[in-house]
Every structure is written in C-alpha cells, then in structure tokens.
Amino acid sequence: MHTGESGGPGNNAGADPTEKVTLAIATGLDPGSNLRKNRIFHLTPLGVDFDGKLTPEQSREGFQFLRMADDCGHLWLADFIAKTTADHGEQFVQETLVQLQFPLDQAQRALAIGSLHRGVRHATLTTEHYWALAHAPEKRLSDTEQLKWAAVAVEHKMTAAHLSKCIAAGKVLPKEDAARLSGRGSGVATPHGIRQAFDTWFRQVDANDPIDRWPVDRKRELLEELRPVAKIVRDLEEELESAGS
C-alpha cells in the first residue's frame, strides 16, 4: 500500500467532501517504477474514488488493508504519533490531534500503546490488552514486566479483563477466580481515569483550539456528549444537598 497526499484536516462529521487521502496498491511494483493510474484510489469523507480498474490481486490487497484497519488502527496511530513526535516534536502532534478532532478515547488508546515496549505486540492481543498493560494497578510495569505479562496473556489466551486482574494480583489467576474479582484491576475505566483523560484533552483544546471559538454546531455536539455526565453531577449535588439539610 502506497500513500499519497492528504486533502487536509477534518473528520467525517461535517467534513469537506473534497478532502481526500490518496493511496495506491504497490505490491509487485519494482522500486522506482511509476505508479499506473489503475493502482491509485482516494479515501474521502463520502467513500472511495478509484482512478482505474484494479486487478484481482490488487483488489484483494485493498480488502486486506480495510480488514487490518479495523483491528490495527490504534497501533498505526500509536506509531504515527511516535514517528511524528521524533521528527517534529510533541507540540506538533498535540496540535494535529486537536485540529483533526481525533476522538479522545482513540488518542488515549494510541498514547497508551506508544508508552509500551514494542515487543508486547502480538497478533492475538487487542487494544484492550495493551490498555491493561499500560494502566497496571499501583505502578507502571517495567519493560521486562510488560513483556512477561504480554506473553502470559498470549499463552493462557486471556481476555483483557482477566489479564488486568492477574497483573493486580501479581500472579496468574484461574478464570473462575478472576471473574469474582472487581475494582481497579477489572479493566473498566474509573472516574479518576476518565477525569485524567478529560483534563489532558481539555488542556490540548484550550491551548490550540479554544472552545469559545468553535462554531455553534460543534459546541452543540460537545454538549450532547457531556450531557450524561452533567446529569450525574446534578443528581449527586441535589442528593448531597438534601442529605445535608
């Protein structure tokens, strides 16, 4: 797969339909050879535009790319963040993530993966497994510990939740025992973790793309995302005020 130029920042919601990312099927192409038009296609907010007819082999590689994108998107984003940070600095990466409106959870997952030793990656592990390794209870795992627990997860075919509980216990737990455990090692995001992630997102937005400069439609979209959290806050405030009176 060969990449070409991007048409600029944006996401699917309200994106400019003229924006595009140009790619090409490069399998079997000799180094230095010119790309024929039939190999080129463009990803746009409205779908895929093809410049010509793909061969069966080229079509199959395109399908393979789409299948991998579903499974490996966070890994790819993590590597783009690492490479771009090394080439252009962390500030450029933060500004780009904000400008392109990457969903907060995607960015957080990618950053978590990027914080791990690359050797933990395995085809049978998922983003949730990497999240468990990156957010081990009590302390950050050393590279050696990360590699050990990743290998354990593969060997025992653990779910991410099972892995997280085993890390918290410091030993491999039978699935039945792990299922009875709950709490910080359960693999579920805690309010504290959500608050940390939100604070990170807000600092980036406030520095590079302040909310008060957003158009009305974008502000309304954010309001709808935050409305369930606001309701929990209001309900708690009312309950505590009533209990204190």
FENTAMO-V124089 format. One record per residue. N is the residue number from 0. BURIAL is 1 if it has 9 or more other ideal C-beta (glycine too) atoms within 8 Angstrom, else 0. Layout:
# FENTAMO-V124089
n={N | N}
burial={BURIAL | BURIAL}
This chain:
# FENTAMO-V124089
n={0 | 1 | 2 | 3 | 4 | 5 | 6 | 7 | 8 | 9 | 10 | 11 | 12 | 13 | 14 | 15 | 16 | 17 | 18 | 19 | 20 | 21 | 22 | 23 | 24 | 25 | 26 | 27 | 28 | 29 | 30 | 31 | 32 | 33 | 34 | 35 | 36 | 37 | 38 | 39 | 40 | 41 | 42 | 43 | 44 | 45 | 46 | 47 | 48 | 49 | 50 | 51 | 52 | 53 | 54 | 55 | 56 | 57 | 58 | 59 | 60 | 61 | 62 | 63 | 64 | 65 | 66 | 67 | 68 | 69 | 70 | 71 | 72 | 73 | 74 | 75 | 76 | 77 | 78 | 79 | 80 | 81 | 82 | 83 | 84 | 85 | 86 | 87 | 88 | 89 | 90 | 91 | 92 | 93 | 94 | 95 | 96 | 97 | 98 | 99 | 100 | 101 | 102 | 103 | 104 | 105 | 106 | 107 | 108 | 109 | 110 | 111 | 112 | 113 | 114 | 115 | 116 | 117 | 118 | 119 | 120 | 121 | 122 | 123 | 124 | 125 | 126 | 127 | 128 | 129 | 130 | 131 | 132 | 133 | 134 | 135 | 136 | 137 | 138 | 139 | 140 | 141 | 142 | 143 | 144 | 145 | 146 | 147 | 148 | 149 | 150 | 151 | 152 | 153 | 154 | 155 | 156 | 157 | 158 | 159 | 160 | 161 | 162 | 163 | 164 | 165 | 166 | 167 | 168 | 169 | 170 | 171 | 172 | 173 | 174 | 175 | 176 | 177 | 178 | 179 | 180 | 181 | 182 | 183 | 184 | 185 | 186 | 187 | 188 | 189 | 190 | 191 | 192 | 193 | 194 | 195 | 196 | 197 | 198 | 199 | 200 | 201 | 202 | 203 | 204 | 205 | 206 | 207 | 208 | 209 | 210 | 211 | 212 | 213 | 214 | 215 | 216 | 217 | 218 | 219 | 220 | 221 | 222 | 223 | 224 | 225 | 226 | 227 | 228 | 229 | 230 | 231 | 232 | 233 | 234 | 235 | 236 | 237 | 238 | 239 | 240 | 241 | 242 | 243 | 244}
burial={0 | 1 | 0 | 0 | 0 | 0 | 1 | 0 | 0 | 1 | 1 | 0 | 0 | 0 | 1 | 0 | 0 | 0 | 1 | 1 | 1 | 1 | 1 | 1 | 1 | 1 | 0 | 0 | 1 | 0 | 0 | 0 | 0 | 0 | 1 | 0 | 0 | 1 | 1 | 1 | 1 | 1 | 0 | 1 | 1 | 0 | 0 | 0 | 0 | 1 | 1 | 1 | 0 | 1 | 0 | 0 | 0 | 1 | 1 | 0 | 1 | 1 | 0 | 0 | 1 | 0 | 0 | 0 | 1 | 0 | 0 | 0 | 1 | 1 | 1 | 1 | 1 | 1 | 1 | 0 | 1 | 1 | 0 | 1 | 1 | 0 | 0 | 0 | 0 | 0 | 0 | 1 | 1 | 1 | 1 | 1 | 1 | 1 | 1 | 1 | 0 | 1 | 0 | 1 | 0 | 1 | 1 | 1 | 1 | 1 | 1 | 1 | 1 | 1 | 0 | 1 | 0 | 0 | 0 | 1 | 0 | 0 | 0 | 0 | 1 | 0 | 1 | 1 | 1 | 1 | 1 | 1 | 1 | 1 | 1 | 1 | 1 | 0 | 0 | 0 | 1 | 0 | 0 | 0 | 1 | 1 | 1 | 0 | 1 | 1 | 0 | 1 | 1 | 1 | 0 | 0 | 0 | 1 | 0 | 1 | 1 | 1 | 1 | 1 | 1 | 1 | 1 | 1 | 1 | 0 | 0 | 0 | 1 | 0 | 0 | 0 | 0 | 1 | 0 | 0 | 1 | 0 | 0 | 0 | 1 | 1 | 1 | 0 | 0 | 0 | 0 | 0 | 1 | 1 | 0 | 0 | 1 | 1 | 0 | 1 | 1 | 0 | 0 | 1 | 1 | 0 | 0 | 1 | 0 | 0 | 1 | 0 | 0 | 1 | 0 | 0 | 0 | 1 | 1 | 0 | 1 | 1 | 0 | 0 | 0 | 0 | 0 | 0 | 0 | 0 | 0 | 0 | 0 | 0 | 0 | 0 | 0 | 0 | 0 | 0 | 0 | 0 | 0 | 0 | 0}
